[in-house]
């Protein structure tokens, strides 16, 4: 069979589904190829990729169950009851990602694996038998990523968990060892500890090394307070089976026995078996190389989501970025409009307290602009009335300011917001307005003068922005103007 659509999308995760739905609603003919459509169980006929099946949805559902468990003050929770709630969340969201919905939008959905045969032709090996050739005007690769498996002595001798197998557990671990101090590692550490498991988190370096240390310290304190054992800066040197348990030898030669081991060491792009070389598409360990508008080295082909590497560097592997990237590709592929890959990326870690950030961290800003051109202001939740009434005053809002310049080395009075974020209860909800400010859509002055409902945690953003513009508002020239105007009748 030969299909000749306007667009062929390879991958039914967040990125691929966003492109397929958007293009179809705009009147384009679309073929969507997904190798992971569920064929049985409550999620039969559902796509959704890692986000729905093994990532965002089940992990956040688990965090929610764990939060309720902690508030109830109960002991170990029945694991089957936990998974019932997780599966219920997936089942509720699943129809949005179903084959039925996309077929109704006019998308031709093929369940199978795709491979480039040439620069233009994609061969789909359909599950159940048969081949389909797709010769599309444009192709979008959105095959996502898979868990990274580090090289550690003895690791292949044990059944270590990853995000793809974690939610297949039939019982709550007695002692969960987690390797990796990134977002997944800390989220699952807190969730499983609150559910009643003993948890040890092991990482080569500090916890959440990409985040602001001052914000991370707030979360670190909470994890320790709740009973998570943190082994920062040690890493894992060796793994050995020990009966039904697993013996871990850390980098400092300390030994530890756990019932289960979760690998939370990042993700790698899913490029194997796509025939990228045959299509003239450049790629490496970071992913598929893309330029402006997420176009690959084959002008007919785009790559977005976890598999894409803008300018040869790993991109932000987050569901919300996949949706934005889909919009950029639709602009380029359907409307021939220029696109971009550069945008401040908001990110959040959904622990308790939450961590949220957009733009440059203080360290990044200092590297780019020099220490003298960077200023940091903070506003703590201890002065926020809503936080006081909730008795949750831990954490703060943090703004990273950089002096304005019209040319390298030629600076202007005033500051621009280069990065911003917060740690604390509900910190993620502060990101939308902070993202607009970092993008330059609204100014620091607008941020400081916004009307915020009282009492709300959002007032902490206004308080921090007021500190940022305060030196200019209350400067000597402004005070001189006030003195002058006082003389007028």
BELPE-V257325 format. One line per field, one symbol per residue. ss: DSSP state (h for helix, s for strand, l for the rest). phi: phi as a letter, one per 20 degrees, with the letter a starting at -180 (. if undefined). A space follows every 50 residues. Layout:
BEGIN
ss = ???
phi = ???
END
This chain:
BEGIN
ss = lsslllsssslllhhhhhhhhhhhhllllssssslllllllllllsllhh hhhllhhhhhhhhhhhhhhhhhllllllhhhhhhhhhhhhhhhhhhhshh hhhhlllsssssssssllllssssssllllsssssllsssslllssslll llslhhhlllsllllhhhllllllssssslllhhhhhhhhhhhhlllsss ssslllllllllhhhhhhhhhhhhhhllsssslllsssssssllssssss llllsssslsssslllssslllllllllllllssllsssslhhhslllll ssslhhhsssllllllllhhhhhhhhhhhhhhhhhlllllllllllsssl lllssssssllhhhhhhhhlhhhssssssshhhlhhhhhhlllllsssss sssssssllsssssssssssssssllhhhhhhhhhhhhhllllhhhhhhl llllllllhhhhhhhhhhhhhhhllhhhhhhhhhhhlll
phi = .ddcefbdddpdegfffffffffffeneecdddcecffdbnfdfmddomf gfecdgffffffffffffffffmeefefffffffffffffffeggfdegg fffffoeedderddbfebfcededeffnoocceddefcccebembcffdf ecgnffecefecffdgeegdbfgfbeeddpdegfffffffffffeoefcc ddbfdfflfedfgffffffggffffeofeddemdmcebccfcmedcedde femfdbdcebcdecdnccfedfmemfffemdfbbffpefcdgmmeefefe cdccmffecglndgefecfffffffgffffgffedlefdbdeafdfbbde ecffdcbbnefgffffffdnffecccccceffdefffffelcdfoaecdd dcffbdagndddfncdeeaaabcqfmfffefgfffgfffnfcefffffdf edgdebffffffffffffeggffdfgfffffffffffff
END
